[in-house]
Amino acid sequence: MLRMYLAKGDAVHVTFSDGETGIIQVESRSELSFHFPKKVRLVREKEAFKKLIKPNQK
Protein backbone atom coordinates (compact mmCIF):
# COMPACT_ATOMS: atom_id res chain seq x y z
CA MET A 1 0.00 0.00 0.00
CA LEU A 2 1.19 3.49 -0.87
CA ARG A 3 -0.21 6.52 0.93
CA MET A 4 0.09 10.05 -0.49
CA TYR A 5 -1.04 13.42 0.77
CA LEU A 6 -1.99 15.56 -2.20
CA ALA A 7 -2.97 19.19 -2.70
CA LYS A 8 -5.41 20.72 -5.16
CA GLY A 9 -3.93 20.77 -8.65
CA ASP A 10 -1.53 17.86 -8.08
CA ALA A 11 -1.48 14.86 -10.38
CA VAL A 12 -0.47 11.22 -10.02
CA HIS A 13 0.82 9.62 -13.22
CA VAL A 14 0.10 5.88 -13.37
CA THR A 15 2.01 3.50 -15.65
CA PHE A 16 0.72 -0.07 -15.80
CA SER A 17 2.82 -3.14 -16.59
CA ASP A 18 1.43 -3.38 -20.15
CA GLY A 19 2.58 0.19 -20.93
CA GLU A 20 -0.83 1.86 -20.59
CA THR A 21 -0.76 5.19 -18.75
CA GLY A 22 -3.25 7.35 -16.92
CA ILE A 23 -3.49 10.44 -14.73
CA ILE A 24 -5.29 10.92 -11.43
CA GLN A 25 -6.12 14.63 -11.06
CA VAL A 26 -6.62 15.96 -7.53
CA GLU A 27 -9.53 18.40 -7.13
CA SER A 28 -9.08 19.11 -3.41
CA ARG A 29 -6.56 18.45 -0.66
CA SER A 30 -6.76 14.78 0.22
CA GLU A 31 -5.08 11.66 1.49
CA LEU A 32 -5.07 8.75 -0.94
CA SER A 33 -4.15 5.11 -0.39
CA PHE A 34 -3.21 3.08 -3.47
CA HIS A 35 -3.34 -0.70 -3.69
CA PHE A 36 -1.68 -1.67 -6.99
CA PRO A 37 0.61 -4.55 -7.94
CA LYS A 38 4.37 -3.91 -7.67
CA LYS A 39 4.66 -3.63 -11.46
CA VAL A 40 2.53 -0.46 -11.50
CA ARG A 41 4.54 2.77 -11.37
CA LEU A 42 3.15 5.89 -9.66
CA VAL A 43 4.76 9.33 -10.03
CA ARG A 44 3.52 12.45 -8.24
CA GLU A 45 3.62 15.83 -9.97
CA LYS A 46 2.99 18.89 -7.82
CA GLU A 47 0.91 21.73 -9.28
CA ALA A 48 0.34 19.90 -12.57
CA PHE A 49 -3.02 21.59 -13.05
CA LYS A 50 -2.70 25.26 -12.17
CA LYS A 51 -5.65 27.59 -11.86
CA LEU A 52 -6.40 29.38 -15.12
CA ILE A 53 -8.23 32.23 -13.39
CA LYS A 54 -6.04 34.43 -11.23
CA PRO A 55 -7.51 35.83 -7.99
CA ASN A 56 -7.66 39.41 -9.36
CA GLN A 57 -9.69 38.28 -12.42
CA LYS A 58 -12.72 37.08 -10.43
C-alpha positions as CSV (number, residue, x, y, z in Angstrom):
1,M,0.0,0.0,0.0
2,L,1.2,3.5,-0.9
3,R,-0.2,6.5,0.9
4,M,0.1,10.0,-0.5
5,Y,-1.0,13.4,0.8
6,L,-2.0,15.6,-2.2
7,A,-3.0,19.2,-2.7
8,K,-5.4,20.7,-5.2
9,G,-3.9,20.8,-8.7
10,D,-1.5,17.9,-8.1
11,A,-1.5,14.9,-10.4
12,V,-0.5,11.2,-10.0
13,H,0.8,9.6,-13.2
14,V,0.1,5.9,-13.4
15,T,2.0,3.5,-15.7
16,F,0.7,-0.1,-15.8
17,S,2.8,-3.1,-16.6
18,D,1.4,-3.4,-20.2
19,G,2.6,0.2,-20.9
20,E,-0.8,1.9,-20.6
21,T,-0.8,5.2,-18.8
22,G,-3.2,7.4,-16.9
23,I,-3.5,10.4,-14.7
24,I,-5.3,10.9,-11.4
25,Q,-6.1,14.6,-11.1
26,V,-6.6,16.0,-7.5
27,E,-9.5,18.4,-7.1
28,S,-9.1,19.1,-3.4
29,R,-6.6,18.5,-0.7
30,S,-6.8,14.8,0.2
31,E,-5.1,11.7,1.5
32,L,-5.1,8.7,-0.9
33,S,-4.2,5.1,-0.4
34,F,-3.2,3.1,-3.5
35,H,-3.3,-0.7,-3.7
36,F,-1.7,-1.7,-7.0
37,P,0.6,-4.6,-7.9
38,K,4.4,-3.9,-7.7
39,K,4.7,-3.6,-11.5
40,V,2.5,-0.5,-11.5
41,R,4.5,2.8,-11.4
42,L,3.1,5.9,-9.7
43,V,4.8,9.3,-10.0
44,R,3.5,12.4,-8.2
45,E,3.6,15.8,-10.0
46,K,3.0,18.9,-7.8
47,E,0.9,21.7,-9.3
48,A,0.3,19.9,-12.6
49,F,-3.0,21.6,-13.0
50,K,-2.7,25.3,-12.2
51,K,-5.6,27.6,-11.9
52,L,-6.4,29.4,-15.1
53,I,-8.2,32.2,-13.4
54,K,-6.0,34.4,-11.2
55,P,-7.5,35.8,-8.0
56,N,-7.7,39.4,-9.4
57,Q,-9.7,38.3,-12.4
58,K,-12.7,37.1,-10.4
